[in-house]
Amino acid sequence: GVVRVENSRITRKEYRLINPKTYFLKDFTLNCHGLSEDDVKDSPEFDAVWQELLPMLEGADFIAAHNAKFDKDVMHLCCKKYSLAPPEQRFVCSFEISKKIWKLPSSKLNRVCEHLKIPLNHHHALSDANGCAEIMIRAMQEGYVV
């Protein structure tokens, strides 16, 4: 899931399934994301999806993710596997920003979204990306400088 934000407004949302081809973590993926091998077997591999979604990153100042180190590492490993250039933008972590601003007992995505009254279908990639985008918008509205 990818959500584009411009001038504190969500301007575009994209959702794709990716066929990992090499392996599929059956229990984790089904239990966490509700996806089975059958759900992704006819989906394109990362390199094709990357080419489709690359325009979403054009001109972006940064890439935000909740637990950004994980997302950055996965994205860079996938790019390396397919000999693709990784994104040039820096990664910003909405988890860490949430901890600084709202000081909640838990800064997990679902807890922050609940606190900010942001609708979330947790672990659905587009919903998670949208939740992260909304968190970043709210953080910047509260004066957080990225």
MODELLER restraints for C-alpha pairs under 7 A, 6 or more apart:
rsr = mdl.restraints
at = mdl.atoms
rsr.add(forms.Gaussian(group=physical.xy_distance, feature=features.Distance(at['CA:1:A'], at['CA:14:A']), mean=5.77, stdev=0.5))
rsr.add(forms.Gaussian(group=physical.xy_distance, feature=features.Distance(at['CA:1:A'], at['CA:15:A']), mean=4.50, stdev=0.5))
rsr.add(forms.Gaussian(group=physical.xy_distance, feature=features.Distance(at['CA:1:A'], at['CA:16:A']), mean=6.58, stdev=0.5))
rsr.add(forms.Gaussian(group=physical.xy_distance, feature=features.Distance(at['CA:1:A'], at['CA:125:A']), mean=4.60, stdev=0.5))
rsr.add(forms.Gaussian(group=physical.xy_distance, feature=features.Distance(at['CA:1:A'], at['CA:126:A']), mean=3.97, stdev=0.5))
rsr.add(forms.Gaussian(group=physical.xy_distance, feature=features.Distance(at['CA:1:A'], at['CA:129:A']), mean=5.67, stdev=0.5))
rsr.add(forms.Gaussian(group=physical.xy_distance, feature=features.Distance(at['CA:2:A'], at['CA:13:A']), mean=5.81, stdev=0.5))
rsr.add(forms.Gaussian(group=physical.xy_distance, feature=features.Distance(at['CA:2:A'], at['CA:14:A']), mean=5.24, stdev=0.5))
rsr.add(forms.Gaussian(group=physical.xy_distance, feature=features.Distance(at['CA:2:A'], at['CA:15:A']), mean=6.49, stdev=0.5))
rsr.add(forms.Gaussian(group=physical.xy_distance, feature=features.Distance(at['CA:2:A'], at['CA:126:A']), mean=6.43, stdev=0.5))
rsr.add(forms.Gaussian(group=physical.xy_distance, feature=features.Distance(at['CA:2:A'], at['CA:129:A']), mean=5.84, stdev=0.5))
rsr.add(forms.Gaussian(group=physical.xy_distance, feature=features.Distance(at['CA:3:A'], at['CA:10:A']), mean=6.90, stdev=0.5))
rsr.add(forms.Gaussian(group=physical.xy_distance, feature=features.Distance(at['CA:3:A'], at['CA:12:A']), mean=5.82, stdev=0.5))
rsr.add(forms.Gaussian(group=physical.xy_distance, feature=features.Distance(at['CA:3:A'], at['CA:13:A']), mean=4.50, stdev=0.5))
rsr.add(forms.Gaussian(group=physical.xy_distance, feature=features.Distance(at['CA:3:A'], at['CA:14:A']), mean=6.49, stdev=0.5))
rsr.add(forms.Gaussian(group=physical.xy_distance, feature=features.Distance(at['CA:3:A'], at['CA:129:A']), mean=5.96, stdev=0.5))
rsr.add(forms.Gaussian(group=physical.xy_distance, feature=features.Distance(at['CA:3:A'], at['CA:130:A']), mean=5.94, stdev=0.5))
rsr.add(forms.Gaussian(group=physical.xy_distance, feature=features.Distance(at['CA:3:A'], at['CA:133:A']), mean=6.72, stdev=0.5))
rsr.add(forms.Gaussian(group=physical.xy_distance, feature=features.Distance(at['CA:4:A'], at['CA:10:A']), mean=5.78, stdev=0.5))
rsr.add(forms.Gaussian(group=physical.xy_distance, feature=features.Distance(at['CA:4:A'], at['CA:11:A']), mean=5.66, stdev=0.5))
rsr.add(forms.Gaussian(group=physical.xy_distance, feature=features.Distance(at['CA:4:A'], at['CA:12:A']), mean=5.11, stdev=0.5))
rsr.add(forms.Gaussian(group=physical.xy_distance, feature=features.Distance(at['CA:4:A'], at['CA:13:A']), mean=6.35, stdev=0.5))
rsr.add(forms.Gaussian(group=physical.xy_distance, feature=features.Distance(at['CA:4:A'], at['CA:56:A']), mean=6.40, stdev=0.5))
rsr.add(forms.Gaussian(group=physical.xy_distance, feature=features.Distance(at['CA:5:A'], at['CA:11:A']), mean=5.67, stdev=0.5))
rsr.add(forms.Gaussian(group=physical.xy_distance, feature=features.Distance(at['CA:8:A'], at['CA:137:A']), mean=5.51, stdev=0.5))
rsr.add(forms.Gaussian(group=physical.xy_distance, feature=features.Distance(at['CA:15:A'], at['CA:126:A']), mean=5.76, stdev=0.5))
rsr.add(forms.Gaussian(group=physical.xy_distance, feature=features.Distance(at['CA:17:A'], at['CA:40:A']), mean=6.16, stdev=0.5))
rsr.add(forms.Gaussian(group=physical.xy_distance, feature=features.Distance(at['CA:17:A'], at['CA:43:A']), mean=5.98, stdev=0.5))
rsr.add(forms.Gaussian(group=physical.xy_distance, feature=features.Distance(at['CA:18:A'], at['CA:40:A']), mean=6.20, stdev=0.5))
rsr.add(forms.Gaussian(group=physical.xy_distance, feature=features.Distance(at['CA:18:A'], at['CA:43:A']), mean=5.45, stdev=0.5))
rsr.add(forms.Gaussian(group=physical.xy_distance, feature=features.Distance(at['CA:18:A'], at['CA:44:A']), mean=5.61, stdev=0.5))
rsr.add(forms.Gaussian(group=physical.xy_distance, feature=features.Distance(at['CA:18:A'], at['CA:45:A']), mean=5.37, stdev=0.5))
rsr.add(forms.Gaussian(group=physical.xy_distance, feature=features.Distance(at['CA:18:A'], at['CA:46:A']), mean=5.91, stdev=0.5))
rsr.add(forms.Gaussian(group=physical.xy_distance, feature=features.Distance(at['CA:19:A'], at['CA:40:A']), mean=5.14, stdev=0.5))
rsr.add(forms.Gaussian(group=physical.xy_distance, feature=features.Distance(at['CA:19:A'], at['CA:41:A']), mean=5.93, stdev=0.5))
rsr.add(forms.Gaussian(group=physical.xy_distance, feature=features.Distance(at['CA:19:A'], at['CA:43:A']), mean=5.22, stdev=0.5))
rsr.add(forms.Gaussian(group=physical.xy_distance, feature=features.Distance(at['CA:19:A'], at['CA:44:A']), mean=5.67, stdev=0.5))
rsr.add(forms.Gaussian(group=physical.xy_distance, feature=features.Distance(at['CA:19:A'], at['CA:45:A']), mean=4.96, stdev=0.5))
rsr.add(forms.Gaussian(group=physical.xy_distance, feature=features.Distance(at['CA:20:A'], at['CA:45:A']), mean=6.20, stdev=0.5))
rsr.add(forms.Gaussian(group=physical.xy_distance, feature=features.Distance(at['CA:24:A'], at['CA:37:A']), mean=6.89, stdev=0.5))
rsr.add(forms.Gaussian(group=physical.xy_distance, feature=features.Distance(at['CA:26:A'], at['CA:36:A']), mean=6.72, stdev=0.5))
rsr.add(forms.Gaussian(group=physical.xy_distance, feature=features.Distance(at['CA:29:A'], at['CA:35:A']), mean=5.79, stdev=0.5))
rsr.add(forms.Gaussian(group=physical.xy_distance, feature=features.Distance(at['CA:29:A'], at['CA:36:A']), mean=6.95, stdev=0.5))
rsr.add(forms.Gaussian(group=physical.xy_distance, feature=features.Distance(at['CA:30:A'], at['CA:36:A']), mean=5.52, stdev=0.5))
rsr.add(forms.Gaussian(group=physical.xy_distance, feature=features.Distance(at['CA:32:A'], at['CA:123:A']), mean=6.46, stdev=0.5))
rsr.add(forms.Gaussian(group=physical.xy_distance, feature=features.Distance(at['CA:33:A'], at['CA:123:A']), mean=5.31, stdev=0.5))
rsr.add(forms.Gaussian(group=physical.xy_distance, feature=features.Distance(at['CA:33:A'], at['CA:124:A']), mean=6.12, stdev=0.5))
rsr.add(forms.Gaussian(group=physical.xy_distance, feature=features.Distance(at['CA:47:A'], at['CA:82:A']), mean=6.24, stdev=0.5))
rsr.add(forms.Gaussian(group=physical.xy_distance, feature=features.Distance(at['CA:61:A'], at['CA:89:A']), mean=6.33, stdev=0.5))
rsr.add(forms.Gaussian(group=physical.xy_distance, feature=features.Distance(at['CA:62:A'], at['CA:89:A']), mean=4.94, stdev=0.5))
rsr.add(forms.Gaussian(group=physical.xy_distance, feature=features.Distance(at['CA:62:A'], at['CA:90:A']), mean=5.11, stdev=0.5))
rsr.add(forms.Gaussian(group=physical.xy_distance, feature=features.Distance(at['CA:62:A'], at['CA:91:A']), mean=5.82, stdev=0.5))
rsr.add(forms.Gaussian(group=physical.xy_distance, feature=features.Distance(at['CA:62:A'], at['CA:92:A']), mean=6.71, stdev=0.5))
rsr.add(forms.Gaussian(group=physical.xy_distance, feature=features.Distance(at['CA:63:A'], at['CA:89:A']), mean=6.29, stdev=0.5))
rsr.add(forms.Gaussian(group=physical.xy_distance, feature=features.Distance(at['CA:63:A'], at['CA:90:A']), mean=6.20, stdev=0.5))
rsr.add(forms.Gaussian(group=physical.xy_distance, feature=features.Distance(at['CA:63:A'], at['CA:91:A']), mean=4.78, stdev=0.5))
rsr.add(forms.Gaussian(group=physical.xy_distance, feature=features.Distance(at['CA:63:A'], at['CA:92:A']), mean=6.02, stdev=0.5))
rsr.add(forms.Gaussian(group=physical.xy_distance, feature=features.Distance(at['CA:64:A'], at['CA:91:A']), mean=5.67, stdev=0.5))
rsr.add(forms.Gaussian(group=physical.xy_distance, feature=features.Distance(at['CA:64:A'], at['CA:92:A']), mean=4.64, stdev=0.5))
rsr.add(forms.Gaussian(group=physical.xy_distance, feature=features.Distance(at['CA:64:A'], at['CA:93:A']), mean=5.76, stdev=0.5))
rsr.add(forms.Gaussian(group=physical.xy_distance, feature=features.Distance(at['CA:64:A'], at['CA:94:A']), mean=6.43, stdev=0.5))
rsr.add(forms.Gaussian(group=physical.xy_distance, feature=features.Distance(at['CA:65:A'], at['CA:71:A']), mean=6.76, stdev=0.5))
rsr.add(forms.Gaussian(group=physical.xy_distance, feature=features.Distance(at['CA:65:A'], at['CA:92:A']), mean=6.47, stdev=0.5))
rsr.add(forms.Gaussian(group=physical.xy_distance, feature=features.Distance(at['CA:65:A'], at['CA:93:A']), mean=5.35, stdev=0.5))
rsr.add(forms.Gaussian(group=physical.xy_distance, feature=features.Distance(at['CA:65:A'], at['CA:94:A']), mean=5.88, stdev=0.5))
rsr.add(forms.Gaussian(group=physical.xy_distance, feature=features.Distance(at['CA:65:A'], at['CA:132:A']), mean=6.21, stdev=0.5))
rsr.add(forms.Gaussian(group=physical.xy_distance, feature=features.Distance(at['CA:66:A'], at['CA:93:A']), mean=5.43, stdev=0.5))
rsr.add(forms.Gaussian(group=physical.xy_distance, feature=features.Distance(at['CA:66:A'], at['CA:94:A']), mean=4.81, stdev=0.5))
rsr.add(forms.Gaussian(group=physical.xy_distance, feature=features.Distance(at['CA:66:A'], at['CA:95:A']), mean=4.89, stdev=0.5))
rsr.add(forms.Gaussian(group=physical.xy_distance, feature=features.Distance(at['CA:66:A'], at['CA:109:A']), mean=6.67, stdev=0.5))
rsr.add(forms.Gaussian(group=physical.xy_distance, feature=features.Distance(at['CA:66:A'], at['CA:132:A']), mean=6.17, stdev=0.5))
rsr.add(forms.Gaussian(group=physical.xy_distance, feature=features.Distance(at['CA:67:A'], at['CA:93:A']), mean=5.66, stdev=0.5))
rsr.add(forms.Gaussian(group=physical.xy_distance, feature=features.Distance(at['CA:67:A'], at['CA:95:A']), mean=5.67, stdev=0.5))
rsr.add(forms.Gaussian(group=physical.xy_distance, feature=features.Distance(at['CA:68:A'], at['CA:91:A']), mean=6.22, stdev=0.5))
rsr.add(forms.Gaussian(group=physical.xy_distance, feature=features.Distance(at['CA:68:A'], at['CA:92:A']), mean=6.22, stdev=0.5))
rsr.add(forms.Gaussian(group=physical.xy_distance, feature=features.Distance(at['CA:68:A'], at['CA:93:A']), mean=4.72, stdev=0.5))
rsr.add(forms.Gaussian(group=physical.xy_distance, feature=features.Distance(at['CA:72:A'], at['CA:91:A']), mean=6.90, stdev=0.5))
rsr.add(forms.Gaussian(group=physical.xy_distance, feature=features.Distance(at['CA:76:A'], at['CA:86:A']), mean=5.63, stdev=0.5))
rsr.add(forms.Gaussian(group=physical.xy_distance, feature=features.Distance(at['CA:79:A'], at['CA:85:A']), mean=6.18, stdev=0.5))
rsr.add(forms.Gaussian(group=physical.xy_distance, feature=features.Distance(at['CA:79:A'], at['CA:86:A']), mean=5.62, stdev=0.5))
rsr.add(forms.Gaussian(group=physical.xy_distance, feature=features.Distance(at['CA:94:A'], at['CA:132:A']), mean=6.42, stdev=0.5))
rsr.add(forms.Gaussian(group=physical.xy_distance, feature=features.Distance(at['CA:94:A'], at['CA:135:A']), mean=6.83, stdev=0.5))
rsr.add(forms.Gaussian(group=physical.xy_distance, feature=features.Distance(at['CA:94:A'], at['CA:136:A']), mean=6.42, stdev=0.5))
rsr.add(forms.Gaussian(group=physical.xy_distance, feature=features.Distance(at['CA:95:A'], at['CA:107:A']), mean=5.89, stdev=0.5))
rsr.add(forms.Gaussian(group=physical.xy_distance, feature=features.Distance(at['CA:95:A'], at['CA:108:A']), mean=6.75, stdev=0.5))
rsr.add(forms.Gaussian(group=physical.xy_distance, feature=features.Distance(at['CA:98:A'], at['CA:107:A']), mean=6.15, stdev=0.5))
rsr.add(forms.Gaussian(group=physical.xy_distance, feature=features.Distance(at['CA:99:A'], at['CA:107:A']), mean=5.84, stdev=0.5))
rsr.add(forms.Gaussian(group=physical.xy_distance, feature=features.Distance(at['CA:110:A'], at['CA:120:A']), mean=6.96, stdev=0.5))
rsr.add(forms.Gaussian(group=physical.xy_distance, feature=features.Distance(at['CA:110:A'], at['CA:122:A']), mean=6.38, stdev=0.5))
rsr.add(forms.Gaussian(group=physical.xy_distance, feature=features.Distance(at['CA:113:A'], at['CA:119:A']), mean=6.83, stdev=0.5))
rsr.add(forms.Gaussian(group=physical.xy_distance, feature=features.Distance(at['CA:113:A'], at['CA:120:A']), mean=6.84, stdev=0.5))
rsr.add(forms.Gaussian(group=physical.xy_distance, feature=features.Distance(at['CA:113:A'], at['CA:131:A']), mean=6.43, stdev=0.5))
rsr.add(forms.Gaussian(group=physical.xy_distance, feature=features.Distance(at['CA:118:A'], at['CA:131:A']), mean=6.50, stdev=0.5))
rsr.add(forms.Gaussian(group=physical.xy_distance, feature=features.Distance(at['CA:120:A'], at['CA:127:A']), mean=5.67, stdev=0.5))
rsr.add(forms.Gaussian(group=physical.xy_distance, feature=features.Distance(at['CA:120:A'], at['CA:128:A']), mean=6.77, stdev=0.5))
rsr.add(forms.Gaussian(group=physical.xy_distance, feature=features.Distance(at['CA:120:A'], at['CA:131:A']), mean=6.38, stdev=0.5))
rsr.add(forms.Gaussian(group=physical.xy_distance, feature=features.Distance(at['CA:121:A'], at['CA:127:A']), mean=5.59, stdev=0.5))
rsr.add(forms.Gaussian(group=physical.xy_distance, feature=features.Distance(at['CA:122:A'], at['CA:128:A']), mean=6.09, stdev=0.5))
